[in-house]
Amino acid sequence: MSSASPLPRTVALLVGASLLAGCSAIVDRGQLQEERATETVAEEQTVIVHRTATCECCGGYEDHLAAEGFEVRQQLHEDLTEIKEAFGIPESEASCHTNQIGGYAIEGHMPTEAIERLLEEQPDVDGIALAGMPAGSPGMPGAKEGPFVVTLIDDGQVVGEFGRF
């Protein structure tokens, strides 16, 4: 799904004290794919959740991930716009938080079944997204009203459907 390009696919973002509180890492979307080949199983079970401090449902999502056996590391930001841009999250797929795991970007209140399938299959994309904040999704109140449609994202756009969960 990804095609070679003469232009580098890397979009680097310096996230430090001068830009966003609580972070001092370089986010490199192209590096996400390189990490897939070198991460250990333990690292693949670590989810970094990029979120704001005021979002309560993000905390519920982190609790859900932990209950499902994932190690959760939280990165607090004042604004997630630059994070979403760095990871190539299309506006149409945006949610309240962006996650990193196993060299992939995971947008939103993603069911753990989708994350596990992504890590198992390792498609050649930047990540997957569950747009918005659907009722009944992990960390969100309310009843589930139908399957959650998870999309594949690559190069800042939706490139297909990953599945319905």
C-alpha positions as CSV (number, residue, x, y, z in Angstrom):
1,M,0.0,0.0,0.0
2,S,3.0,2.2,0.5
3,S,4.9,3.2,-2.6
4,A,8.5,4.4,-2.9
5,S,8.9,8.1,-3.4
6,P,12.0,10.2,-4.2
7,L,11.1,12.5,-1.4
8,P,11.8,11.3,2.1
9,R,8.7,10.1,4.0
10,T,10.1,11.2,7.3
11,V,8.3,14.0,9.1
12,A,10.2,14.9,12.2
13,L,8.8,16.8,15.1
14,L,10.8,18.0,18.1
15,V,8.6,17.7,21.2
16,G,10.4,19.3,24.1
17,A,9.8,21.6,27.0
18,S,9.9,24.6,24.6
19,L,7.1,23.2,22.5
20,L,5.0,20.9,24.5
21,A,5.0,20.3,28.3
22,G,6.2,16.9,29.5
23,C,7.9,15.6,26.4
24,S,11.5,15.4,25.1
25,A,11.3,13.0,22.2
26,I,11.6,13.2,18.5
27,V,8.6,11.8,16.7
28,D,9.5,10.5,13.3
29,R,6.8,8.9,11.3
30,G,9.2,7.1,9.0
31,Q,11.0,5.7,11.9
32,L,7.8,4.0,13.1
33,Q,8.2,1.5,10.3
34,E,11.9,0.9,10.9
35,E,11.1,0.1,14.6
36,R,8.9,-2.8,13.6
37,A,11.8,-5.0,12.7
38,T,13.8,-4.3,15.8
39,E,11.3,-4.2,18.7
40,T,11.0,-7.1,21.2
41,V,7.8,-8.7,22.2
42,A,7.8,-6.7,25.5
43,E,8.2,-3.4,23.6
44,E,5.4,-4.4,21.2
45,Q,3.1,-4.6,24.3
46,T,4.0,-1.0,25.3
47,V,1.5,1.7,24.1
48,I,2.5,5.3,24.2
49,V,-0.7,7.4,24.5
50,H,-0.3,11.0,23.3
51,R,-3.2,13.0,25.0
52,T,-4.1,16.2,26.8
53,A,-4.3,16.3,30.6
54,T,-8.0,17.3,30.5
55,C,-9.5,14.4,28.5
56,E,-11.2,12.0,30.9
57,C,-12.0,9.3,28.3
58,C,-8.3,9.0,27.5
59,G,-7.7,7.9,31.1
60,G,-10.5,5.3,30.6
61,Y,-8.8,4.1,27.5
62,E,-5.5,3.8,29.2
63,D,-7.2,1.7,32.0
64,H,-8.7,-0.6,29.3
65,L,-5.3,-1.1,27.7
66,A,-3.7,-1.9,31.0
67,A,-6.5,-4.4,31.9
68,E,-5.8,-6.1,28.5
69,G,-2.2,-6.6,29.4
70,F,-0.5,-3.7,27.6
71,E,2.0,-1.5,29.4
72,V,0.8,2.1,29.0
73,R,3.1,5.2,28.9
74,Q,1.4,8.5,28.8
75,Q,2.7,11.6,27.0
76,L,0.8,14.8,27.9
77,H,0.5,17.6,25.4
78,E,-1.3,21.0,25.4
79,D,-2.3,20.5,21.7
80,L,-2.2,17.3,19.6
81,T,-2.3,18.9,16.2
82,E,1.5,18.6,15.6
83,I,1.5,15.0,16.9
84,K,-1.3,14.0,14.5
85,E,0.5,15.7,11.6
86,A,3.8,14.0,12.5
87,F,2.1,10.6,12.5
88,G,0.1,11.3,9.3
89,I,-3.3,11.1,10.9
90,P,-5.9,12.5,8.4
91,E,-8.3,15.0,9.9
92,S,-11.2,12.8,8.9
93,E,-9.9,10.0,11.2
94,A,-8.9,12.2,14.2
95,S,-9.9,11.3,17.8
96,C,-8.9,12.6,21.2
97,H,-5.6,10.8,21.4
98,T,-2.9,9.2,19.2
99,N,-1.1,6.1,20.3
100,Q,2.2,4.4,19.3
101,I,2.9,0.7,19.4
102,G,5.1,-1.7,17.5
103,G,6.2,0.9,15.1
104,Y,2.6,2.0,14.2
105,A,0.4,5.0,14.9
106,I,-3.0,4.0,16.4
107,E,-5.6,6.8,16.4
108,G,-8.5,6.8,18.8
109,H,-10.3,4.4,21.1
110,M,-9.1,1.4,19.2
111,P,-10.3,-2.1,20.2
112,T,-7.5,-4.3,21.5
113,E,-8.4,-6.9,18.9
114,A,-7.5,-4.5,16.2
115,I,-4.2,-3.7,17.8
116,E,-3.3,-7.3,18.2
117,R,-4.2,-8.1,14.6
118,L,-2.2,-5.1,13.4
119,L,0.9,-6.3,15.3
120,E,0.4,-9.9,14.0
121,E,-0.1,-9.0,10.4
122,Q,2.2,-6.0,10.2
123,P,0.8,-4.4,7.0
124,D,3.0,-1.9,5.2
125,V,1.1,1.2,6.4
126,D,1.7,4.0,9.0
127,G,-1.1,2.8,11.2
128,I,-4.8,2.4,11.8
129,A,-7.6,4.7,13.0
130,L,-11.0,4.6,14.6
131,A,-12.4,8.0,13.9
132,G,-14.1,10.1,16.5
133,M,-15.1,8.8,19.9
134,P,-17.8,6.2,19.2
135,A,-20.1,5.3,22.1
136,G,-19.2,1.9,23.6
137,S,-15.6,1.9,22.3
138,P,-12.9,1.1,24.8
139,G,-12.8,4.0,27.3
140,M,-16.1,5.6,26.1
141,P,-19.4,5.4,27.9
142,G,-22.6,4.2,26.2
143,A,-23.8,1.2,24.2
144,K,-22.0,0.1,21.1
145,E,-24.3,0.8,18.2
146,G,-22.7,-1.3,15.5
147,P,-19.3,-2.5,14.4
148,F,-16.4,-0.1,14.8
149,V,-14.9,0.6,11.3
150,V,-11.2,0.7,11.5
151,T,-9.3,2.3,8.6
152,L,-5.7,1.9,7.4
153,I,-3.7,5.1,7.2
154,D,-0.6,5.8,5.1
155,D,1.1,8.9,3.9
156,G,-1.6,11.1,5.6
157,Q,-4.6,9.5,4.0
158,V,-7.0,6.6,4.4
159,V,-5.9,3.8,2.1
160,G,-8.5,1.2,3.0
161,E,-10.5,-0.6,5.6
162,F,-8.6,-2.7,8.1
163,G,-11.7,-4.3,9.6
164,R,-14.9,-4.1,11.6
165,F,-14.6,-4.8,15.3
